[in-house]
Amino acid sequence: MILIRHGKTDYGAARRYCGFSDPPLNDEGVRQSRQLAARLKDLRIDQVYSSDLTRARQTARILFANDSIEQTADWREMNFGLFEGLTYEQIMEKYPTLYRDWVDDPKKVKPPHGEGLSDLGERVKEKVSAILSRHAGKTVAVVTHGGPIRIVLCDALRLDGTRFWQVPQEFGACNVIEYAAGAPPAVIAINDVSHLSARGTIVS
Protein backbone atom coordinates (compact mmCIF):
# COMPACT_ATOMS: atom_id res chain seq x y z
CA MET A 1 0.00 0.00 0.00
CA ILE A 2 1.41 3.35 -1.09
CA LEU A 3 0.00 6.18 1.00
CA ILE A 4 0.42 9.64 -0.51
CA ARG A 5 -0.29 12.96 1.14
CA HIS A 6 -1.75 15.54 -1.23
CA GLY A 7 0.26 18.57 -2.36
CA LYS A 8 0.28 21.90 -0.59
CA THR A 9 -2.69 24.31 -0.50
CA ASP A 10 -2.91 27.95 0.59
CA TYR A 11 -4.37 26.65 3.87
CA GLY A 12 -1.27 24.54 4.35
CA ALA A 13 1.02 27.42 3.44
CA ALA A 14 -0.68 29.55 6.11
CA ARG A 15 -0.60 26.63 8.58
CA ARG A 16 -4.39 26.63 8.92
CA TYR A 17 -6.25 23.52 10.05
CA CYS A 18 -7.99 22.32 6.91
CA GLY A 19 -9.89 19.15 7.77
CA PHE A 20 -13.17 18.88 5.84
CA SER A 21 -12.60 22.32 4.28
CA ASP A 22 -12.03 22.06 0.56
CA PRO A 23 -9.31 24.35 -0.85
CA PRO A 24 -7.55 23.37 -4.09
CA LEU A 25 -3.85 22.79 -4.56
CA ASN A 26 -1.77 25.92 -4.92
CA ASP A 27 1.05 26.25 -7.46
CA GLU A 28 3.55 24.59 -5.15
CA GLY A 29 1.14 21.71 -4.53
CA VAL A 30 0.78 21.15 -8.27
CA ARG A 31 4.56 21.16 -8.65
CA GLN A 32 4.98 18.67 -5.79
CA SER A 33 2.42 16.37 -7.36
CA ARG A 34 4.11 16.50 -10.76
CA GLN A 35 7.48 15.65 -9.19
CA LEU A 36 5.98 12.64 -7.46
CA ALA A 37 4.21 11.62 -10.69
CA ALA A 38 7.60 11.52 -12.43
CA ARG A 39 8.89 9.26 -9.68
CA LEU A 40 5.97 6.84 -9.80
CA LYS A 41 5.49 6.67 -13.57
CA ASP A 42 7.19 3.29 -14.02
CA LEU A 43 5.63 1.64 -10.97
CA ARG A 44 2.73 -0.72 -11.58
CA ILE A 45 -0.32 0.30 -9.53
CA ASP A 46 -3.28 -2.08 -9.57
CA GLN A 47 -5.84 0.24 -7.97
CA VAL A 48 -5.96 3.89 -6.89
CA TYR A 49 -8.08 5.29 -4.08
CA SER A 50 -8.50 8.94 -3.14
CA SER A 51 -10.19 11.16 -0.62
CA ASP A 52 -13.08 12.98 -2.26
CA LEU A 53 -11.78 16.40 -1.19
CA THR A 54 -10.48 18.64 -3.98
CA ARG A 55 -6.82 18.78 -2.93
CA ALA A 56 -6.56 14.98 -2.86
CA ARG A 57 -8.54 14.48 -6.08
CA GLN A 58 -6.32 16.97 -7.91
CA THR A 59 -3.19 15.25 -6.65
CA ALA A 60 -4.53 11.85 -7.68
CA ARG A 61 -5.36 13.06 -11.19
CA ILE A 62 -1.85 14.45 -11.64
CA LEU A 63 -0.27 11.23 -10.36
CA PHE A 64 -2.52 8.71 -12.10
CA ALA A 65 -4.07 10.56 -15.03
CA ASN A 66 -5.16 7.52 -17.05
CA ASP A 67 -6.11 5.23 -14.20
CA SER A 68 -9.49 4.65 -12.60
CA ILE A 69 -9.58 6.45 -9.25
CA GLU A 70 -12.11 5.43 -6.61
CA GLN A 71 -13.01 8.46 -4.51
CA THR A 72 -14.48 8.12 -1.05
CA ALA A 73 -15.18 10.30 1.98
CA ASP A 74 -13.69 7.55 4.17
CA TRP A 75 -10.22 8.84 3.26
CA ARG A 76 -10.98 12.45 4.23
CA GLU A 77 -8.88 14.35 6.75
CA MET A 78 -10.09 14.55 10.34
CA ASN A 79 -12.96 16.99 10.80
CA PHE A 80 -11.43 19.68 13.04
CA GLY A 81 -14.77 21.26 13.94
CA LEU A 82 -14.31 24.68 15.53
CA PHE A 83 -10.61 24.61 14.63
CA GLU A 84 -11.27 24.47 10.88
CA GLY A 85 -9.66 27.32 8.97
CA LEU A 86 -7.83 28.68 12.03
CA THR A 87 -4.10 28.93 12.60
CA TYR A 88 -2.38 27.71 15.76
CA GLU A 89 -2.16 31.30 17.02
CA GLN A 90 -5.86 31.92 16.43
CA ILE A 91 -6.84 28.69 18.17
CA MET A 92 -4.63 29.48 21.17
CA GLU A 93 -6.28 32.89 21.43
CA LYS A 94 -9.84 31.51 21.25
CA TYR A 95 -9.63 28.02 22.78
CA PRO A 96 -6.27 27.65 24.62
CA THR A 97 -7.32 25.05 27.22
CA LEU A 98 -9.34 22.96 24.78
CA TYR A 99 -6.49 22.97 22.25
CA ARG A 100 -3.88 21.90 24.78
CA ASP A 101 -6.13 19.11 26.05
CA TRP A 102 -6.74 17.93 22.48
CA VAL A 103 -3.05 17.87 21.56
CA ASP A 104 -2.14 16.10 24.82
CA ASP A 105 -4.81 13.39 24.46
CA PRO A 106 -6.44 13.30 21.00
CA LYS A 107 -7.95 9.89 21.81
CA LYS A 108 -10.19 11.35 24.52
CA VAL A 109 -10.66 14.98 23.49
CA LYS A 110 -12.25 16.16 20.25
CA PRO A 111 -12.85 19.66 18.87
CA PRO A 112 -16.51 20.69 19.24
CA HIS A 113 -18.50 19.81 16.10
CA GLY A 114 -15.52 17.77 14.87
CA GLU A 115 -14.08 14.27 15.08
CA GLY A 116 -11.96 12.60 17.69
CA LEU A 117 -8.99 10.39 16.91
CA SER A 118 -11.10 7.30 17.56
CA ASP A 119 -13.69 8.48 14.98
CA LEU A 120 -10.99 9.00 12.37
CA GLY A 121 -9.32 5.71 13.24
CA GLU A 122 -12.54 3.74 12.94
CA ARG A 123 -13.39 4.88 9.41
CA VAL A 124 -9.80 4.67 8.14
CA LYS A 125 -9.04 1.23 9.57
CA GLU A 126 -12.29 -0.15 8.15
CA LYS A 127 -11.26 1.13 4.72
CA VAL A 128 -7.78 -0.39 5.00
CA SER A 129 -9.27 -3.76 5.90
CA ALA A 130 -11.62 -3.61 2.92
CA ILE A 131 -8.80 -2.70 0.55
CA LEU A 132 -6.57 -5.51 1.80
CA SER A 133 -9.40 -7.99 1.35
CA ARG A 134 -10.15 -6.81 -2.19
CA HIS A 135 -6.58 -6.50 -3.43
CA ALA A 136 -4.53 -9.28 -1.87
CA GLY A 137 -1.16 -9.57 -3.58
CA LYS A 138 -1.67 -6.29 -5.45
CA THR A 139 -0.18 -2.81 -5.22
CA VAL A 140 -2.63 -0.12 -4.16
CA ALA A 141 -2.10 3.64 -3.98
CA VAL A 142 -4.13 5.87 -1.68
CA VAL A 143 -4.06 9.66 -2.07
CA THR A 144 -5.22 11.15 1.18
CA HIS A 145 -4.31 13.49 4.06
CA GLY A 146 -1.88 13.65 6.96
CA GLY A 147 -4.34 12.40 9.58
CA PRO A 148 -5.45 9.19 7.86
CA ILE A 149 -1.84 8.39 6.92
CA ARG A 150 -0.74 8.81 10.54
CA ILE A 151 -3.56 6.48 11.63
CA VAL A 152 -2.42 3.74 9.23
CA LEU A 153 1.25 4.15 10.13
CA CYS A 154 0.58 4.12 13.88
CA ASP A 155 -1.49 0.97 13.45
CA ALA A 156 1.19 -0.74 11.34
CA LEU A 157 3.93 0.24 13.80
CA ARG A 158 1.75 -0.59 16.81
CA LEU A 159 2.15 2.88 18.24
CA ASP A 160 -0.26 4.20 20.84
CA GLY A 161 -2.62 6.89 19.63
CA THR A 162 -0.90 9.45 21.83
CA ARG A 163 2.05 9.24 19.39
CA PHE A 164 -0.18 10.40 16.54
CA TRP A 165 1.30 13.90 16.31
CA GLN A 166 4.86 12.54 16.41
CA VAL A 167 4.55 10.84 13.01
CA PRO A 168 5.91 13.34 10.44
CA GLN A 169 3.97 13.82 7.23
CA GLU A 170 4.86 16.56 4.74
CA PHE A 171 2.90 17.71 1.72
CA GLY A 172 3.58 15.44 -1.25
CA ALA A 173 5.08 12.73 0.97
CA CYS A 174 5.06 9.05 0.03
CA ASN A 175 4.75 6.14 2.50
CA VAL A 176 4.96 2.43 1.72
CA ILE A 177 3.61 -0.46 3.79
CA GLU A 178 3.85 -4.11 2.80
CA TYR A 179 1.06 -6.39 4.02
CA ALA A 180 1.93 -10.06 3.73
CA ALA A 181 -0.38 -12.89 4.77
CA GLY A 182 0.51 -14.26 8.18
CA ALA A 183 3.02 -11.52 8.95
CA PRO A 184 2.79 -8.12 10.64
CA PRO A 185 2.82 -5.08 8.35
CA ALA A 186 6.28 -4.01 7.21
CA VAL A 187 6.73 -0.24 6.95
CA ILE A 188 9.12 0.33 4.05
CA ALA A 189 9.05 4.13 3.84
CA ILE A 190 7.71 6.98 5.98
CA ASN A 191 7.36 10.62 4.91
CA ASP A 192 9.60 10.11 1.88
CA VAL A 193 9.93 13.43 0.04
CA SER A 194 13.21 12.74 -1.77
CA HIS A 195 11.40 13.33 -5.08
CA LEU A 196 10.81 16.97 -4.10
CA SER A 197 14.53 17.76 -4.20
CA ALA A 198 15.78 15.13 -6.62
CA ARG A 199 14.19 12.26 -8.45
CA GLY A 200 14.22 9.10 -6.36
CA THR A 201 13.36 5.48 -6.90
CA ILE A 202 10.56 4.08 -4.80
CA VAL A 203 10.86 0.60 -3.33
CA SER A 204 9.21 -1.86 -5.70
Secondary structure, DSSP 8 states (H G I E B T S, - for coil): -EEEE---BHHHHTTB--TT----B-HHHHHHHHHHHHHHTTS--SEEEEESSHHHHHHHHHHSTTS-EEEEGGG-----GGGTT-BHHHHHHH-HHHHHHHHH-TTT---TTS--HHHHHHHHHHHHHHHHHHSTTS-EEEEE-HHHHHHHHHHHHT--GGGGGGS---TT-EEEEE--TTS--EEEEEEE-GGGTS------
